[in-house]
Amino acid sequence: MVNWFIVPATAMRLCGKHILVGISGGIAAYKIPELIRSLVKAGAEVRVATTRNALQFVTELTLQTVSGSRVYSDVFAAINEHSTEHISLPDWCDAMIVAPATANVIGKMAAGIADDALTTTICSCVARKPILVAPAMNDKMWESPATRQAIATIRGWEKVRVIEPAEGPLACGTSGKGRMPEIEELQEALEYILAPQDMAGKKILITAGGTQEKIDPVRFISNYSTGKMGMALAHECARRGAEVTLVCGDVSAPLYNPFGAIRRIDALSAEAMHQACLAEWDHMDGAILCAAVADFTPATPAAEKIKKQPGQTEMHLELRTTPDIARALGESKHAGQKLIGFALETEHEKENALRKLERKKMDGIVLNSLRDAGAGFGTDTNRVTIINSDNKEAELPLLSKADVAAHIIDTFFT
C-alpha cells in the first residue's frame, strides 16, 4: 500500500473560524441561539451584534451564554469592549451572517443607512468580509417592490450572498414564502462562503442513491442505498465552486443547495440514469459515480399488479442486465475528463475494485466494504480506500461522509 497524501483526523470546516452573527427584530430570532450553539459545536468562535428590537424576541443573556461573548446591541453602551465595536467586530470576523434579516434591515443595508449597532457593523463589514444574508419576513413584505429592489441591490455586491427564504407556515398564521431557512441550511451556507474556491469553473457530474427496477405498478427491485455519500460529494463540489449536475435515484438524504450550484435530475431506474448521464457527460470536466445501480432489471415488467394465485408457492422472475453507466462513460471519455467510480464489495474487495477500475477505463475508484463497522449503506460515516489509475492507494480511517468526500475531491480534482 502506498499512501500518497496525509489523512487528517477530521476536516471540520468551521473549526477555528470567527463568525459574527447579526440578529434583527423578526420572530425567527428565537431560533438563533440554536444556530450559535451549532456553530460553537463545530469549533467556531462566535460573537453577536443585534438591533434593540431583536432583544424583544431573544434575551441578551441567552445570546451571551450560548456564544460565550458579550453581545453588541447599543452603539453607545459604556460596557462595550471597544469604543468602535462596529469596526473591531468586522476586523475580527472571518464571515458575518445576518439572520433573521428583516425587510427593515435589508432596506437599510441597500441604502447604506447605519443607525444602530447592527447596521453600523454591517456597513463596516460589507466591503471587506463575506456576509450571508438570510431574509425572514411575511410573504407580503417579501414581495414588496422595495424589498425586491433592496435584495437585487445587495445581491450585486461582491461579498454578499443571499439565501432564499423558505416556503411554509408564517408567524401571522398564513403560509407562503418568507420563512428563515433551517439551522442546518444556514450553517451549510456559511461553509459555502468560507470554502476555498479551488473547483471554480469545473463542471462535475455525480450520481447518488439506489435505482428502482419495476416489477409491476406497485413493486420494484432496489437496494439499501440512501444517497448520503453522493449528496456529500455534491455538497463538497458545490461548496468549492463547481457547477454540479446531480443525477439521483431513490434518495432519502437531504440536499442543501443554498446558492443553486447543484442541478438535480431525478432518474429512478438504471436505464433512466444511464440516459441522463450520457446526455450530460460530453460537457463535464469529470464524473463521480456514487449511485448504487442495479445490475439486473425485470425483463418484462407487468402492466398490472401481479396477484398471488391460490395454492401458489413460487414465483419466477426473469431478469436482464442493465446498462453499464461507468463503462459507457469510460469508453466515451475525452482528454481532460476524469471518471471516478465506487466499489462496494463483500469479498475479494481489492481485486474486484482493481478489475473494475481497469475494465471501465476509470481514473480512480473508491472502495468500501460491508465488513467495516460504521461504513456502507445508511450510515453518516464511511471507511474507504482510494485507488488511482496507477494503482496507488490510500486507506482512510473511519470518517464522516463529508470528510470522505473532501478527500476524494482533493485527490482527483484539485
N, C-alpha and C positions, 0 to 999 in steps of 0.2 A: 504494500500500500504506500502511495506517495501523497503526502499532504502538501498541496501547493498554496494553501493560504492558512492563516491562523484563525482559529474559531474562538471568538469571544464568548463569554458565558451568556450574555444577553445583549440585546440591541434596543434598549428602552429609548424610544425616540425623543421623549421629553425629559429624560433624566439630565439634571444639571441646568435645564433651561430656566430662564427668568420670564415668567408670564405675568403680564399686567391685565387684570380683569376689571373692565369698566361696566358699571351697572347703572341703568337709567330706570325711571319710575314707571315700570309696567308690571302687571300682575305676575309675569313669568320670572320676576326677580326672585321669587321664593325658591326657584329651582337652583339658583346659582351656588349656594353653599355645597350642594352635591357635586357640581362641576368643579369647584375649588378642591373639594376632598379628593375627587378622582385625579386631578392634576398633581396634587401633592403625593398621592399614592404612586403615580407614575414617575416620581422623582423630581418634579418641577418645584421651583421656588415661586410662590405666588404673592403678589401684592394687589391691593384693591383700591379703586377710585370710584366714587359714586356721586350721583346727584343727591340733593337733600330729599327729593321725592322718593328715590329708591328705598330710603330707610323707612318709608311707610309700609313697605312690603317685607323687608327683611332687616333684622336689627344689626346695628354696628357691632355689638358684642358677638353675635353669631359669626359674622364675617371675620372678625378678628380672631376668634377661636379656631375656625377651620383653616384659616390661612397662616396663622402664627405671626401676623404682622398688623401693625396699626393701619386703620382704614383712613384714606384721604377723602374727606367729604366736605370740607369747608376751606376755601382758599385762605381765609384769614384766621384760622384756628391757631391759638397760641401753642398747642401741643404738636404742631407739625414738626417733623424732624428737620426739614429744611424750610427756609422762607419761600422757596420756589419749588414746591413739590411737583408742580405741573411740568417743570423742566427736569428735575432729578429723576422722576419715575421713568420717563421715556429714555433717559440716559442709561438707566439700569436695565430695562427690559430687553428681551430678545424679540418679543412679539406682544401685541395687545389684542384682546378680544373685547368687543362691546356687546354685551348680552344681558338682558334684552336691550335692543336698540329701538327705542320708541320713535314714532313719527316726528316728535318734537326734536329729539337729539339728532336724528338723521338730517332733518331740515337745517338745524344749526350747523351741523358738520359741513353740509354742502355750501352753506353761506359764509362759512368762516367765523361764525359767532362763537365767542369764548367767554361765557359769563358765569361759570361755576367751576367747581373742582373737576368734574368730568370733562366738560367741553374744552377747558383750557389745556387739560392733559392731552386730549385728542388732537387739538390744534398744534401742540408742540411735537407730537409723535408722528403725525400723518406723513410727513415728507421724509422721515428717517428710518422708521421701523415698520415691518409688516403689521397691518391691522385687519383683523377678521371682524366683520360686522354681521350680527345675527338679528335681523329685524323681527319684532314681535308686536302685534297690534291687532285691532279689529279689522276684518276684511274690507270694510268700507273705507277705513283710514289707509289701508294698504293700496287700495285702488284710487285714492285721491290723486288728481293730476300733480299737485305739489309734491306729494310723496314720490310718485313715479319719476318726476323730474329730478328730485334730490338723489334718488337711488341711481339714476342714469349718470348724474354728475360724479358721485363718489366712485362709481364703477370705473370711470375713466382715469382714476388716479393710480399711478404705478404701484403703490404699496398697499392698496386697499383691495380686499376680496370680500364680496358679499355672498353669504349663504342664503339661499331661498328659504322663506318661511314655509312651514308645512301646512297641509290642509287638515281640518278636523274641528272638533268642538272648541268654541271660543268662550272667553270668560262671560260674555254677555248672554250666553245661552243659545246662540245660533251656531252654525257650522260654516266654515269657509277657510280661505287661505289667510294665514296671519299668525299661526302658532309658531313659537320658537322651536327649532329642531331639538331632538332629544339630546341628552348629555353626551352619549356615545358619538353622535354625529358631530357635535361641536368639538369634541376632543380630536376626532379624526381630521376635521377641517384644520385645526391648529397644527396637527402633524404635517398636513399638506403644505401649509405656508412656511413651515420651518425646514422642510426636507431639502436636501441638495437636489438641484435640477439636472442631474447627470444623465437623464434619459430624455431630455428635451429634444423634440424633433423626431423621436423614434415612434414608429407605429408597430404595436405588438398585438398579436392575435393570441387569445387564451381560451382554452376550453375548460369547463368546470361541470361537476355533478355527474350523476349517473344517467344513462339513457333508459327509455321505456320502450319495450318492443311488444307491440299489440298482439294479444291472443284473440280477443273478441272485444266488443264495445265496453266491457267492464273489467277486463283483466289484462295484465301485461307482465312481461319478464323484466326484472330490473336487478339492482344490487344495493348495497348499503351506503353508497356514497352520499354525502350531504353537501358537497361542493365547498367545504371550508378551505381546503388548500388552494383551490382555484380562485376563490374570492380573495384570499390573502395575497396571491400573486397579482391579481388585478389591482387591488388597492396599492400594493407596493409600486407597481409600474406607474400608475396614475399619480401617486404621491410624488414621484420623482420626475414628473414632467412628460411622460409618454402619453400618446393617444392610444387608448386600449379598446380593442373590439373583443368583447366577452361573449363567447358562444356557450349558452347554458343549456344543459339537460335538466334533469329534475334536481333542484337545489332547495335546501332549507336554510342555508346560511344567509345572513343579511348582506345586502350590497349597499355600502355607503359610497355615494357619488356626489360629494358636496359641490363640485365645480363643473360637473358634466364632462369629465375627461374620459369616462367609461361609456361606451356604446354597447348596449346589451342586445343580443339576438337570442331568442328562445328557440331551441331545436331539440325536441324531446326524444326523437328516435335517432339511431345510429345513421340512418340514411339522411335524415334532415340535417344532422350535424356535419356529415360528410359534404353535403351540398353547400351548406353555409360556409364551411372552411375553404372549400375550393373557390368559392366566389370572392372571398376576401384575401386569399393568400398572395396573389401576384403583387399587390402594392404594399405588403407588410415588410418590415425590417426583420421580423422574427416571430416565432410562434412557440408557445409553451402548451403542450397538450397534456392537461392535467385531468381531463374528464375520464370517468370510468365507463368506457364504451363497451356495450355488449358485443361479444364475438359472434353470437348467433341470434337469429330472429325467426319467429314463426314463418314458415314458407307460405302459408295461405291463411291470413287472419280471418276469422269467422265474421260474417256480416251481422249476425245476431248472437246473443248470449248463448254460450254452449251449456246445455242442460244435462245434468246427471240423469241417466235413464234408470228405471227400476232394475235392481239386481246388478248394475254396472260396478265393477271393482277396479277397472283400469282405464286409463286414457292415454293414447299415444299421440304425441305432438311432433310433427315433422318440422325440423329446423333447417335453415340455410345460413351460410356465413354472411356477416355484414361487411360493408365496405371498410377497407383498411385506411383510415384517415392519415395516420403517420406515414405509411408507405406512399400514399398519393402525394402528400406534401413534399416528402423527401425526394421523390423522383422528379418533381417539377420545380425544385428549389433552384434559384438562380444566384449568381455571385453576390455575396454580401448578406444574404439571408441566413439566419440561424434557426435551426429546428431543435427544440428541446422536448424530450418526452419523459414520461413517468413509467415505472415498472413496479407494480405491487405483486410480489411473489410469495408463495408459501413453501417452496422447496427449490433447491439449486438456484438460489436467488441471484447471485452474481453472474453465474454462467448464462442464465436466461436473459438477464439485463444486457450483458455484452452482446449476445446474439441479436437482440432486438435493436440495439444501438447501431450495429453494422448493417443488418439486413434492411433497415428502414432509412439508411443514409442520414441519420441524425447527428447533430453536433455535440450532443450531450444527453445524458439520461439521469434521472433521479430515482434511486432505488429505495424502496422501503418494504417492510415485511410485516405480516400479521403476527409474526412471532415476537415482535418487540412491544412490550407493555407501554401504553400511552401513545402508540402510533397506529396509523391506519384510519379506518372509517369512523367518522363521528366525533373524534377527539379534537381538543384545541391544541394539541401538541403533536409533534412528529419527530421521528428519528430516521434520518436518511443518509445515504451515501451518494455523493455527487460524482459522476464519472464523465470525463470529456472524451472526445473522439480519439485522443492519443492514449486512452486507457489510464490516464492519471485519475486518481480518485481521492476524495476527502470524506472521511466519516464524521458526521456531525453528532454531537451529543443530543439528548432529548431537549428540544427547544419548542417554543410556541410556533405555530404555523406561520405567524407573521415574521418571526425571525428566520425561519427556514426560507421563506420567500425572499427575504433580503439577501441571504447568502446565494441563492440561485441567481438573482439579478446581478449581484456583484461578480459572480463567477463568469457569466456568459454575456452580459450586456453592457458592462461599464469598464 
